[in-house]
Amino acid sequence: MNKQSLIELTQRLVRQQSLSGEEGPVTQLIVEEMKSLGFDKVWVDENGSAVGVIEGTKPGKTILFDAHTDTVGIAPGSVWTKEPFGGEIIDGYLYGRGAADMKGALAAMLHAAASVDRDRIAGRVVVSASVLEEVYEGGALKTVMQAVHPDFVVIGEASNLNLVHGGRGRAEIHIETIGKPAHSSSPHLGVNAVHLMMKVVEAVEKIPLGEHPLLGPAILALTDIISEPYPGYSVIPSRCKVTYDRRLLPGETVEDALGGINSLPALKDIPFKAVIAQGEHRSYTGATLTCTKFFPAWELDTRHPFVQMALKGLREAGLSPQLSAYRFCTNAAYSMGQAGVPTVGFGPGTEADAHVVDERLSLEALEKAAEGYRGIIQAVLGGEFLV
């Protein structure tokens, strides 16, 4: 691998803004890089994800490496000391939005795949630069997987160069209370939906949640609240809505996520309903992805051959990975959580590096990630690995 070219690619990716639904220019940059690096097949699917394939000289398994190209924006009022899209390198760190989440991992995957000796691998390596992950975990990856049918998946989200074998899922819950409007000079003639919601929130936040030895506790966090009409000029609000972010553990279902909210005894006299939210997201290609916002948690047994071979490959690449888990939701919610394809995570940076002011990535970690991805490829496709 040409380490300088790897760094320069990461800089170019960071310098190209790519909010969710606006990834077109960075996708084109990736397609050009895949072709320049000698990928055997390169295409852009209907959602706008770039996909590249490296073919081994012998038939075998397919391993898919996935990194998303979209990033969160720059929060209004936040003050960066570095240019958010400058790609500056200072004291061994590359700065800019997306450096850690997760354009560095994508660049490392591309260079790792292209550097593998094809005569020494049986099967094929696929790299997907998927879109819309920040708003719909796994939605775009699903389309890629339906096209390439991988036997194994590697998610490149930040893992501090450790090997991840599980991750929390996510559900978005909407709760709505219905009141009765009245003039605010005569509030006793109405039913205030916000007052009703206060009782609902109090009861909901007493619901006991589970805990998992690898992934830690389930989480239920209130993330927004709004009343209608808004603004409420001289009127008692007749409707109130809240959103809860529910972080899921392996095996939890939609019913578990809702946690019996709709049947809580303390709320039997309050008119309200709780549902899993529906989402609709439009790609830069014009494709529309719709979903129920329930993204399952996942866990792959540490004894699974894919986990063991990935560990072997990382160690042979000179790394010292620990086994760990993602405490956040990733595209693995689809690859392993829904599709059941053996999945691990491995990437440079840490969870704390994502979505922050002055986001940055260590160049040393970037280079080690590329070596690690190559090590995984060689371990998984370089021998008689059968599951």
Summary of the structure (lengths in Angstrom):
residues: 387
radius of gyration: 23.0
end to end distance: 29.9
largest distance: 81.6
contacts: 1408
relative contact order: 0.20
helix: 31%
strand: 29%
